[in-house]
Amino acid sequence: MDGCGGNMNAESGAFNSPGYPYINYDDYLSCTWHIEVPSGYAVLLTINELTTEECCDYLIVFDSNTKQNELTR
């Protein structure tokens, strides 16, 4: 299965796990997306569907490139 993650800097876009919605992702898959907008702009993150395994999966959103600015987990 292909990896996932990358950089987004367009005015709009979408991303999901590899194979979605037809196949489940591999165990231990780690996806990191960096979303950049010009100064003075904001990111609107809309999650349409999120299914996780309580034991193992999570989503973390940061405001910046450092883990010190965690917004949600």
MODELLER restraints for C-alpha pairs under 7 A, 6 or more apart:
rsr = mdl.restraints
at = mdl.atoms
rsr.add(forms.Gaussian(group=physical.xy_distance, feature=features.Distance(at['CA:2:A'], at['CA:18:A']), mean=6.40, stdev=0.5))
rsr.add(forms.Gaussian(group=physical.xy_distance, feature=features.Distance(at['CA:3:A'], at['CA:18:A']), mean=6.98, stdev=0.5))
rsr.add(forms.Gaussian(group=physical.xy_distance, feature=features.Distance(at['CA:4:A'], at['CA:17:A']), mean=6.61, stdev=0.5))
rsr.add(forms.Gaussian(group=physical.xy_distance, feature=features.Distance(at['CA:4:A'], at['CA:18:A']), mean=6.46, stdev=0.5))
rsr.add(forms.Gaussian(group=physical.xy_distance, feature=features.Distance(at['CA:4:A'], at['CA:31:A']), mean=5.18, stdev=0.5))
rsr.add(forms.Gaussian(group=physical.xy_distance, feature=features.Distance(at['CA:5:A'], at['CA:31:A']), mean=4.74, stdev=0.5))
rsr.add(forms.Gaussian(group=physical.xy_distance, feature=features.Distance(at['CA:5:A'], at['CA:32:A']), mean=4.61, stdev=0.5))
rsr.add(forms.Gaussian(group=physical.xy_distance, feature=features.Distance(at['CA:5:A'], at['CA:33:A']), mean=4.77, stdev=0.5))
rsr.add(forms.Gaussian(group=physical.xy_distance, feature=features.Distance(at['CA:6:A'], at['CA:32:A']), mean=6.52, stdev=0.5))
rsr.add(forms.Gaussian(group=physical.xy_distance, feature=features.Distance(at['CA:6:A'], at['CA:33:A']), mean=4.98, stdev=0.5))
rsr.add(forms.Gaussian(group=physical.xy_distance, feature=features.Distance(at['CA:6:A'], at['CA:34:A']), mean=6.24, stdev=0.5))
rsr.add(forms.Gaussian(group=physical.xy_distance, feature=features.Distance(at['CA:7:A'], at['CA:33:A']), mean=5.82, stdev=0.5))
rsr.add(forms.Gaussian(group=physical.xy_distance, feature=features.Distance(at['CA:7:A'], at['CA:34:A']), mean=4.76, stdev=0.5))
rsr.add(forms.Gaussian(group=physical.xy_distance, feature=features.Distance(at['CA:7:A'], at['CA:35:A']), mean=5.99, stdev=0.5))
rsr.add(forms.Gaussian(group=physical.xy_distance, feature=features.Distance(at['CA:8:A'], at['CA:34:A']), mean=6.14, stdev=0.5))
rsr.add(forms.Gaussian(group=physical.xy_distance, feature=features.Distance(at['CA:8:A'], at['CA:35:A']), mean=4.79, stdev=0.5))
rsr.add(forms.Gaussian(group=physical.xy_distance, feature=features.Distance(at['CA:8:A'], at['CA:36:A']), mean=6.30, stdev=0.5))
rsr.add(forms.Gaussian(group=physical.xy_distance, feature=features.Distance(at['CA:9:A'], at['CA:35:A']), mean=5.97, stdev=0.5))
rsr.add(forms.Gaussian(group=physical.xy_distance, feature=features.Distance(at['CA:9:A'], at['CA:36:A']), mean=5.01, stdev=0.5))
rsr.add(forms.Gaussian(group=physical.xy_distance, feature=features.Distance(at['CA:9:A'], at['CA:37:A']), mean=6.06, stdev=0.5))
rsr.add(forms.Gaussian(group=physical.xy_distance, feature=features.Distance(at['CA:17:A'], at['CA:25:A']), mean=6.61, stdev=0.5))
rsr.add(forms.Gaussian(group=physical.xy_distance, feature=features.Distance(at['CA:18:A'], at['CA:25:A']), mean=6.18, stdev=0.5))
rsr.add(forms.Gaussian(group=physical.xy_distance, feature=features.Distance(at['CA:19:A'], at['CA:25:A']), mean=6.73, stdev=0.5))
rsr.add(forms.Gaussian(group=physical.xy_distance, feature=features.Distance(at['CA:52:A'], at['CA:58:A']), mean=6.96, stdev=0.5))
rsr.add(forms.Gaussian(group=physical.xy_distance, feature=features.Distance(at['CA:58:A'], at['CA:73:A']), mean=6.95, stdev=0.5))
rsr.add(forms.Gaussian(group=physical.xy_distance, feature=features.Distance(at['CA:59:A'], at['CA:73:A']), mean=5.74, stdev=0.5))
rsr.add(forms.Gaussian(group=physical.xy_distance, feature=features.Distance(at['CA:60:A'], at['CA:72:A']), mean=5.77, stdev=0.5))
rsr.add(forms.Gaussian(group=physical.xy_distance, feature=features.Distance(at['CA:60:A'], at['CA:73:A']), mean=4.54, stdev=0.5))
rsr.add(forms.Gaussian(group=physical.xy_distance, feature=features.Distance(at['CA:61:A'], at['CA:70:A']), mean=6.04, stdev=0.5))
rsr.add(forms.Gaussian(group=physical.xy_distance, feature=features.Distance(at['CA:61:A'], at['CA:71:A']), mean=5.49, stdev=0.5))
rsr.add(forms.Gaussian(group=physical.xy_distance, feature=features.Distance(at['CA:61:A'], at['CA:72:A']), mean=5.48, stdev=0.5))
rsr.add(forms.Gaussian(group=physical.xy_distance, feature=features.Distance(at['CA:61:A'], at['CA:73:A']), mean=6.72, stdev=0.5))
rsr.add(forms.Gaussian(group=physical.xy_distance, feature=features.Distance(at['CA:62:A'], at['CA:69:A']), mean=5.50, stdev=0.5))
rsr.add(forms.Gaussian(group=physical.xy_distance, feature=features.Distance(at['CA:62:A'], at['CA:70:A']), mean=4.36, stdev=0.5))
rsr.add(forms.Gaussian(group=physical.xy_distance, feature=features.Distance(at['CA:62:A'], at['CA:71:A']), mean=5.32, stdev=0.5))
rsr.add(forms.Gaussian(group=physical.xy_distance, feature=features.Distance(at['CA:63:A'], at['CA:69:A']), mean=5.40, stdev=0.5))
rsr.add(forms.Gaussian(group=physical.xy_distance, feature=features.Distance(at['CA:63:A'], at['CA:70:A']), mean=6.42, stdev=0.5))
rsr.add(forms.Gaussian(group=physical.xy_distance, feature=features.Distance(at['CA:63:A'], at['CA:71:A']), mean=6.53, stdev=0.5))
